[in-house]
């Protein structure tokens, strides 16, 4: 683990020792160096694992940076710094570069940064604290305010270490986790702690907190032919991957390779610069989850130095407690197990940085639900008088059941749910009456009329003319930022590897926003223009495969593997679990039975959410903690 942290309190005299507990919470024992800078009113620190994590004092400025930037040389040249001066592994030159940019442009300088970053600057002369994270939320910032004390850190545990009171659960955040698989920013699972939203900076000045959005994705579609857009996408991806190789060495750089279109595209362009590229895959003996054949096709095509690992239930048993302990908030993306073990394999092979293909689905319309939702949108092309006066009355004569005869009623019912509610209406917790699942106390603390507040705000904020782009924007802000990136970055850090995301390149993201929606989802074909772009490079069997990613058959293993089944049963039957106050007791038994007799994969994933939530309680809320104070 690693990251940056700090405390700001007007008039207080700080020493670096004042943030030692915060740094200890962020550091990986034996692997992270700790360093702090302090002065009047503030102390900032870094638990450093990589060279781009630095702190510095420069006159009246205190700076802490966790910034894996891809345009450092350009920034240095623009302000007259020699490029070599910012590349050294032992000095604080990156932090000093950030200080010079701040002096030149003030808080607006963050718009000049490209790559993944979290930056904190305390300006003692102006008595101003600035926090900022990158455009798409690769890095994180958590913060809390206690009177005149302002605490911040890359992780929630860093903030918790300095709080004067024990953590308390935020019921609204737990409900969001259960409903939508994420705890969306600015919420966190802890009362009184918030997290900074992607593309935002926070300024604390004169006792007032200001949130400023310095970047957002606007969907201004630009006309163009398929061939023109295909070429722009292909060259845009090529340039993005090449930019993300800045400062990296071939022998210590690799790529995740699931066999899907995103990871295969990254591998293709990586191979143009680093040959042979080093690629890493996992696979399973369960054929439904295994796509190693596609990964091998890509690896053979580009002559990569390919590495594979076959995962089995014993790997999951060993990995689960490490992963649930790492995440400070409830986290139940089961593919984190595969991501962690893949990154661990890469680290054992000498890899320091992995390129990941995340982001392609949200930028180029690769998620299955986009096509599904389009089918519901078609219903509303029928004139309203026909829908309401003829079709719906006839449909009500059919049975309301899960049989084929009930399909028209189910289709119409879902089509009449407006987005964004419709896109999230598939989950178990949304499809059953809330009173059958949750206790009345939990529903009082997290009432149903608040469930969609954050999601609706994102949806309404979208600057897009098409429903598809609005849905993609929502996924970009919610699913990608607060789930997928947390999964990949977190498990990689746990394994000791840094990650870069070429498909989340700022310029590529902005390019994708200009592509006409009709070319992203053409008919029912997802990623249409992406596939056209990559046809000259990738084989059709890879371009048109069914999506799996690093999905893990955890739901099946819960049923078939005795040790995992025992883990699940022990957790769900434990009185501590049943007395948390979230679920009605009978819901646990109903869900367990549905997992055993019904749709194993579907209900098993839901069970994993319950198990992960309980493990989070035990590992993060029931252990002793130390409190940091001013010294």
Secondary structure, 3 states (H helix, E strand, C coil): CCEEEEEEEEEEECCHHHHHHHHHHHCCCCCCEEEEEEEEEEEEEEEECCCCEEEEEECCEEEEEEEEECCHHHHHHHCCCCHHHHCCCCCCHHHHHHHHHHHHHHHHHHHHCCEEEEEEEEECCCCEEEEEECCCCCCCCEEEEECCEEEEECCHHHHHCCCCCCCCECHHHHHHHHHHCCCCCCCCCECCEEECCCCEEEEEECCEEEEEECCCCCCCCECCCHHHHHHHHHHHHHHHHHHCCCCCCHHHEEEECCCCHHHHHHHHHHHHHCCCCEEEEEEECCHHHCCHHHHHHHHHHCCCEEEEEEECHHHHHHHHHHHHHHCCCCCCCCHHHHHHHHHHHHHHCCCCEEECCCCHHHHHCCCHHHHHHHHHHHHCCCCHHHHHHHHHHHHCCCCCCCCHHHHHHHHHHHHCCCCCCHHHCCCHHHHCCHHHHECHHHHHHCCHHHCCHHHHHHHHHCCCCCHHHHHHHHHHHHHHHHHHHHHHHHHHHHHCCEEECHHHCHHHHHHHHHECHHHHCECCECCHHHHHHHCCCCCHHHHCCCCCCCCCCHHHHHHHCHHHHHHHHHHHHCHHHHCCCCECHHHHHHHHHHHHHCCHHHHHHHHHHHHHHHHHHHHHCCCCCCCCCCC
